[in-house]
């Protein structure tokens, strides 16, 4: 029997989200029903609302969430009602060519719930990143629900489901930051500060935070930045070179995702350095670089998909780091809001006033 729940829905391209009743099915084989406790407001949700990711409206937004398992479908043995979980938008299938090659973090056939959630009139909803967690209840594939220590409050724990994992993993997994490395992070929002925390935790000797906002740079220092650069009035490429003995950083992480920042990141690397793009660009953006520079500077240009994480492995680790005082997830939470406040939260996010607004349900 379907469950009725309140949810934030993007009904049409560019229109404000609406809080509407939805119907959530009982879980089928391999699925779980989750009672959502908290869900972060991420830029990706705004991309969905604006139609920048697809045109499968109406979208059920929200994907950065924690909650409790309410029911499980047939064949689900690793989860039970009452389990505390963080939701992941990648659930490796174990069978695709990437999984078979031992690279499940690149799974090409990630699992989602097979049954649709709907509006009361039967209109199917497209859940953002296969989750749809701006809702009192949501239906996901069992592999998307990762059991973690229930001591972590959901407002903090849910953030590892996207932004924190993406930034932390961009430094630790994709960038391969190691002891003694120099690191530059462009953009000190939630993802960028998670990258700073990850780089610091991995043993980087210098972590340079770059942003246009002094308030964000102050916050970056609390996440582990050793140096800050306000690029509004300073050439960040030259500043990073001066801070690294004239060489450039070993690893640069672009947490903005614009052609301008990518170009800056490319040139602020040391020779044979690594540039990691984790900020999500708009579909119409283009980058042009001299081919001779691509050849002569060497190194690696990488895109970080979800911090190249394996949720079942990495989510519990980050929660344990939080509970042991080694990763301050609560510092990412700028405010808690209701479903009716999501549009205002989008505005604050666009204006750079918050690291994360979190919807509490």
C-alpha positions as semicolon CSV with decimal commas, in nm:
position;residue;x (nm);y (nm);z (nm)
1;X;0,000;0,000;0,000
2;X;0,151;0,337;-0,098
3;X;0,266;0,575;0,174
4;X;0,168;0,943;0,152
5;X;0,441;1,194;0,231
6;X;0,512;1,564;0,190
7;X;0,790;1,648;-0,054
8;X;0,958;1,934;-0,242
9;X;0,890;1,895;-0,614
10;X;1,023;2,091;-0,914
11;X;0,714;2,082;-1,131
12;X;0,854;2,263;-1,433
13;X;1,178;2,415;-1,555
14;X;1,287;2,723;-1,360
15;X;0,974;2,741;-1,146
16;X;0,995;2,761;-0,766
17;X;0,973;2,424;-0,595
18;X;0,638;2,328;-0,447
19;X;0,569;2,128;-0,133
20;X;0,321;1,863;-0,246
21;X;0,185;1,529;-0,129
22;X;0,347;1,231;-0,301
23;X;0,289;0,856;-0,294
24;X;0,579;0,626;-0,207
25;X;0,535;0,252;-0,281
26;X;0,611;-0,029;-0,044
27;X;0,961;-0,158;-0,121
28;X;0,987;-0,424;-0,389
29;X;1,268;-0,675;-0,434
30;X;1,605;-0,514;-0,359
31;X;1,446;-0,187;-0,240
32;X;1,413;-0,011;0,096
33;X;1,173;0,252;0,227
34;X;1,353;0,528;0,417
35;X;1,207;0,774;0,665
36;X;1,418;1,082;0,590
37;X;1,539;1,281;0,891
38;X;1,756;1,545;0,724
39;X;1,868;1,642;0,374
40;X;2,124;1,901;0,265
41;X;2,048;2,165;0,000
42;X;2,303;2,110;-0,278
43;X;2,380;2,299;-0,601
44;X;2,285;1,986;-0,793
45;X;1,926;2,022;-0,675
46;X;1,920;2,372;-0,821
47;X;2,063;2,237;-1,147
48;X;1,772;1,993;-1,161
49;X;1,520;2,270;-1,092
50;X;1,669;2,481;-1,370
51;X;1,662;2,193;-1,621
52;X;2,041;2,193;-1,651
53;X;2,065;1,816;-1,591
54;X;1,761;1,690;-1,779
55;X;1,404;1,758;-1,876
56;X;1,225;1,472;-1,699
57;X;0,999;1,698;-1,492
58;X;0,850;1,677;-1,236
59;X;1,162;1,617;-1,027
60;X;1,158;1,506;-0,666
61;X;1,457;1,699;-0,536
62;X;1,705;1,622;-0,257
63;X;1,982;1,364;-0,239
64;X;2,217;1,446;0,053
65;X;2,030;1,266;0,329
66;X;2,025;1,053;0,640
67;X;1,736;0,864;0,792
68;X;1,594;0,538;0,922
69;X;1,501;0,224;0,732
70;X;1,124;0,185;0,762
71;X;1,075;-0,130;0,554
72;X;1,276;-0,360;0,329
73;X;1,180;-0,555;0,018
74;X;1,235;-0,917;-0,071
75;X;1,596;-1,025;-0,092
76;X;1,730;-0,745;0,128
77;X;1,935;-0,907;0,401
78;X;2,198;-0,647;0,492
79;X;1,947;-0,389;0,623
80;X;1,654;-0,405;0,864
81;X;1,383;-0,166;0,987
82;X;1,530;0,081;1,234
83;X;1,879;0,088;1,079
84;X;2,031;0,436;1,058
85;X;2,159;0,509;0,707
86;X;2,314;0,771;0,484
87;X;2,190;0,766;0,125
88;X;2,431;0,738;-0,166
89;X;2,363;0,826;-0,527
90;X;2,601;0,557;-0,646
91;X;2,528;0,194;-0,561
92;X;2,775;-0,028;-0,752
93;X;2,607;-0,311;-0,941
94;X;2,897;-0,555;-0,907
95;X;2,850;-0,676;-1,264
96;X;2,937;-0,399;-1,511
97;X;3,277;-0,384;-1,682
98;X;3,407;-0,127;-1,431
99;X;3,298;-0,329;-1,128
100;X;3,447;-0,644;-1,280
101;X;3,779;-0,462;-1,325
102;X;3,786;-0,376;-0,954
103;X;3,679;-0,013;-0,998
104;X;3,331;-0,006;-0,844
105;X;3,355;0,369;-0,774
106;X;3,317;0,413;-1,152
107;X;3,020;0,173;-1,176
108;X;2,842;0,225;-1,509
109;X;2,514;0,063;-1,400
110;X;2,452;0,206;-1,054
111;X;2,135;0,071;-0,896
112;X;1,821;0,271;-0,818
113;X;1,472;0,177;-0,704
114;X;1,272;0,016;-0,986
115;X;0,933;0,146;-0,874
116;X;0,844;0,512;-0,929
117;X;0,726;0,750;-0,664
118;X;0,431;0,954;-0,793
119;X;0,207;1,249;-0,744
120;X;-0,141;1,154;-0,615
121;X;-0,277;1,158;-0,973
122;X;-0,024;0,891;-1,075
123;X;0,226;1,122;-1,245
124;X;0,569;0,959;-1,198
125;X;0,840;1,164;-1,031
126;X;1,206;1,168;-1,136
127;X;1,410;1,147;-0,814
128;X;1,721;1,367;-0,813
129;X;2,029;1,146;-0,850
130;X;1,804;0,845;-0,801
131;X;1,719;0,944;-0,443
132;X;1,457;1,222;-0,402
133;X;1,506;1,299;-0,032
134;X;1,339;1,638;0,011
135;X;1,057;1,419;0,133
136;X;0,935;1,263;0,454
137;X;0,984;0,921;0,294
138;X;1,172;0,798;-0,011
139;X;1,229;0,471;-0,193
140;X;1,580;0,366;-0,296
141;X;1,774;0,057;-0,393
142;X;1,911;-0,122;-0,089
143;X;2,266;-0,057;-0,209
144;X;2,202;0,317;-0,186
145;X;2,141;0,299;0,189
146;X;2,466;0,274;0,385
147;X;2,440;0,181;0,751
148;X;2,641;0,409;0,981
149;X;2,682;0,475;1,352
150;X;2,356;0,624;1,484
151;X;2,545;0,849;1,726
152;X;2,598;1,102;1,445
153;X;2,312;1,357;1,416
154;X;2,133;1,333;1,080
155;X;2,186;1,700;0,993
156;X;2,561;1,635;0,991
157;X;2,565;1,272;0,877
158;X;2,357;1,335;0,565
159;X;2,619;1,572;0,426
160;X;2,860;1,289;0,356
161;X;2,602;1,157;0,109
162;X;2,716;1,416;-0,147
163;X;2,907;1,739;-0,082
164;X;3,145;1,635;0,194
165;X;3,223;1,301;0,029
166;X;3,275;1,468;-0,308
167;X;3,524;1,720;-0,173
168;X;3,702;1,491;0,071
169;X;3,731;1,218;-0,192
170;X;3,851;1,465;-0,458
171;X;4,156;1,527;-0,240
172;X;4,216;1,183;-0,092
173;X;4,102;0,947;-0,371
174;X;4,110;1,136;-0,701
175;X;4,395;1,375;-0,621
176;X;4,592;1,120;-0,420
177;X;4,713;1,386;-0,177
178;X;4,989;1,246;0,038
179;X;5,221;1,343;0,320
180;X;5,425;1,653;0,238
181;X;5,223;1,760;-0,067
182;X;5,124;2,116;-0,144
183;X;4,757;2,160;-0,232
184;X;4,549;2,450;-0,366
185;X;4,170;2,447;-0,346
186;X;3,970;2,689;-0,560
187;X;3,630;2,768;-0,411
188;X;3,564;2,740;-0,039
189;X;3,202;2,634;-0,023
190;X;3,096;2,302;0,126
191;X;3,276;2,088;-0,132
192;X;3,591;2,299;-0,130
193;X;3,617;2,300;0,247
194;X;3,567;1,924;0,251
195;X;3,859;1,900;0,007
196;X;4,065;2,118;0,240
197;X;3,976;1,893;0,533
198;X;4,065;1,585;0,329
199;X;4,399;1,727;0,214
200;X;4,489;1,830;0,568
201;X;4,390;1,488;0,701
202;X;4,602;1,320;0,430
203;X;4,915;1,500;0,552
204;X;4,954;1,791;0,309
205;X;5,214;2,033;0,444
206;X;5,054;2,334;0,279
207;X;4,687;2,376;0,190
208;X;4,607;2,700;0,008
209;X;4,243;2,814;0,004
210;X;4,130;3,043;-0,281
211;X;3,801;3,232;-0,291
212;X;3,649;3,574;-0,358
213;X;3,496;3,602;-0,011
214;X;3,697;3,674;0,305
215;X;3,432;3,510;0,522
216;X;3,468;3,183;0,331
217;X;3,845;3,207;0,356
218;X;3,818;3,248;0,734
219;X;3,604;2,933;0,742
220;X;3,859;2,752;0,525
221;X;4,126;2,806;0,787
222;X;3,906;2,629;1,041
223;X;3,890;2,328;0,807
224;X;4,269;2,310;0,780
225;X;4,387;2,570;0,526
226;X;4,737;2,692;0,605
227;X;4,717;2,990;0,367
228;X;4,439;3,191;0,202
229;X;4,419;3,391;-0,120
230;X;4,139;3,633;-0,205
231;X;4,138;3,620;-0,584
232;X;3,917;3,925;-0,621
233;X;4,220;4,152;-0,616
234;X;4,508;3,906;-0,645
235;X;4,623;3,680;-0,928
236;X;4,570;3,337;-0,767
237;X;4,813;3,162;-1,000
238;X;5,095;3,394;-0,904
239;X;4,997;3,381;-0,536
240;X;5,010;3,001;-0,531
241;X;5,347;3,005;-0,703
242;X;5,485;3,246;-0,443
243;X;5,357;3,022;-0,163
244;X;5,517;2,711;-0,316
245;X;5,869;2,829;-0,383
246;X;5,785;2,945;-0,735
247;X;5,680;2,599;-0,849
248;X;5,305;2,565;-0,811
249;X;5,099;2,315;-0,612
250;X;5,136;1,939;-0,636
251;X;4,757;1,903;-0,643
252;X;4,499;2,165;-0,739
253;X;4,128;2,106;-0,677
254;X;3,873;2,312;-0,868
255;X;3,560;2,308;-0,654
256;X;3,391;2,578;-0,863
257;X;3,366;2,424;-1,209
258;X;3,398;2,725;-1,439
259;X;3,630;2,772;-1,738
260;X;3,807;3,057;-1,558
261;X;3,882;2,853;-1,247
262;X;3,980;2,545;-1,446
263;X;4,231;2,752;-1,644
264;X;4,370;2,901;-1,322
265;X;4,399;2,554;-1,174
266;X;4,578;2,423;-1,481
267;X;4,848;2,689;-1,457
268;X;4,887;2,695;-1,078
269;X;5,003;2,330;-1,078
270;X;5,365;2,239;-1,049
271;X;5,512;2,062;-1,353
272;X;5,367;1,711;-1,359
273;X;5,113;1,821;-1,097
274;X;4,752;1,706;-1,078
275;X;4,439;1,912;-1,145
276;X;4,112;1,770;-1,010
277;X;3,779;1,913;-1,119
278;X;3,502;1,839;-0,870
279;X;3,288;2,152;-0,918
280;X;2,997;2,079;-1,154
281;X;2,994;2,301;-1,468
282;X;2,690;2,413;-1,664
283;X;2,638;2,204;-1,981
284;X;2,715;2,494;-2,218
285;X;3,055;2,580;-2,067
286;X;3,369;2,525;-2,277
287;X;3,742;2,530;-2,203
288;X;4,022;2,603;-2,448
289;X;4,390;2,555;-2,368
290;X;4,702;2,561;-2,587
291;X;4,781;2,203;-2,684
292;X;5,152;2,268;-2,636
293;X;5,083;2,356;-2,271
294;X;4,889;2,035;-2,223
295;X;5,186;1,847;-2,360
296;X;5,470;2,036;-2,200
297;X;5,333;2,071;-1,847
298;X;5,261;1,699;-1,809
299;X;5,085;1,571;-1,502
300;X;4,722;1,470;-1,483
301;X;4,387;1,636;-1,546
302;X;4,113;1,446;-1,361
303;X;3,742;1,473;-1,306
304;X;3,623;1,352;-0,968
305;X;3,295;1,162;-0,976
306;X;3,154;1,166;-0,624
307;X;3,506;1,188;-0,487
308;X;3,576;0,848;-0,652
309;X;3,424;0,702;-0,337
310;X;3,288;0,361;-0,252
311;X;2,998;0,454;-0,021
312;X;2,985;0,123;0,165
313;X;3,354;0,165;0,250
314;X;3,389;0,540;0,291
315;X;3,069;0,662;0,459
316;X;3,129;0,470;0,785
317;X;3,491;0,589;0,787
318;X;3,391;0,956;0,763
319;X;3,127;0,912;1,031
320;X;3,388;0,752;1,258
321;X;3,625;1,043;1,192
322;X;3,346;1,282;1,290
323;X;3,264;1,094;1,609
324;X;3,631;1,086;1,708
325;X;3,663;1,463;1,658
326;X;3,882;1,440;1,348
327;X;3,630;1,573;1,092
328;X;3,393;1,849;1,201
329;X;3,082;1,776;0,996
330;X;2,868;2,006;1,209
331;X;3,077;2,304;1,101
332;X;2,939;2,257;0,747
333;X;2,581;2,311;0,868
334;X;2,501;2,682;0,839
335;X;2,131;2,651;0,920
336;X;1,845;2,404;0,947
337;X;1,526;2,480;0,753
338;X;1,193;2,324;0,658
339;X;1,068;2,198;0,321
340;X;0,896;2,534;0,272
341;X;1,231;2,717;0,304
342;X;1,410;2,545;0,017
343;X;1,369;2,831;-0,232
344;X;1,515;3,076;0,020
345;X;1,799;2,830;0,083
346;X;1,872;2,818;-0,290
347;X;1,905;3,196;-0,287
348;X;2,145;3,193;0,009
349;X;2,349;2,923;-0,161
350;X;2,375;3,123;-0,484
351;X;2,481;3,433;-0,293
352;X;2,747;3,240;-0,105
353;X;2,593;3,309;0,235
354;X;2,597;2,949;0,359
355;X;2,810;2,636;0,343
356;X;2,503;2,416;0,372
357;X;2,139;2,469;0,454
358;X;1,994;2,143;0,583
359;X;1,625;2,051;0,563
360;X;1,513;1,890;0,886
361;X;1,214;1,657;0,851
